[in-house]
Amino acid sequence: MIRTALILLTLTTATQAQTTPPAKSFEVASIRPTPNPDPTQGTWSLPNTGEFQTHSLTLNWIIRLAYDVDAKQIEGKPTWLDSDCYDIKTKPEGGIKLTREQLRPLLQDLLQQRFHLAVHHETRLVPGYALVVAKSGPKLHLTKAETTPNWRDNFSPGNLKGRNLTPAFLAQQLTPLAGLPCVDRTHLTGNYDISAEYNADQDPNSPLPSLFTALQESLGLKLEPRKVPVDFLIIDHIDRTPTEN
């Protein structure tokens, strides 16, 4: 009977652990307007401690991180959304190591609780690009299990390089580079390590290929022009000054 009771206790504890919902808010969050802000120098970090931090970062950027949207997908913005900057320090419950996906709902809650952000979504078909597999087939390398997730190793103009990236994330990062919304239609699953260089300045003397050619030659992917569904985030209300810490 004792053994049976121990088994039942173990099963009950395991079930409770599995059904424990993920945290929906930060345990601690400090928000302060940045002294002498410079929106062009804004930074954010998500170290292994899970303590999301920002310096001189605009609310426009924070909303983009929270809702995973491009700047062009945000409407109803007050004029100060791209100029006022904030220093934020947070601590997740239990000191868990947050992934970018786990961070989003916590940031959404932070914006709703401290800035009284209210939004609604609208999906629209707009001219854009679908990221698809080229006829040559994909030239992607699956991320090895021991590779530390890194969302942006060196994603800069002229250089597409990163580890542990999903095709959906790659499509999102291609949006500002291609000039139109990009969505993932590769039907590829898993995370990949990618590396490709391209002629970002369209210099006729550069030996590097265009962005579109580099995607095909280096990654076996292609951007096809087509109407794509895009989620637009409409701001209904947001306060300029956050509630007290």
SULWOUR-V537883 format. One record per run of one state. SS is the DSSP state (H for helix, E for strand, L for the rest). FROM is the first residue (numbers start at 1). TO is the last residue. Records with the same first field share a line. If there is no record, write none. Layout:
BEGIN
SS->FROM-TO / FROM-TO
END
This chain:
BEGIN
L->1-1 / 20-27 / 34-38 / 42-42 / 46-52 / 68-70 / 76-78 / 83-84 / 92-92 / 96-99 / 115-117 / 134-140 / 143-149 / 151-155 / 157-158 / 166-166 / 179-180 / 185-191 / 198-210 / 220-220 / 238-245
H->2-19 / 39-41 / 59-67 / 71-73 / 79-82 / 93-95 / 100-114 / 167-178 / 211-219
E->28-33 / 43-45 / 53-58 / 74-75 / 85-91 / 118-133 / 141-142 / 150-150 / 156-156 / 159-165 / 181-184 / 192-197 / 221-237
END
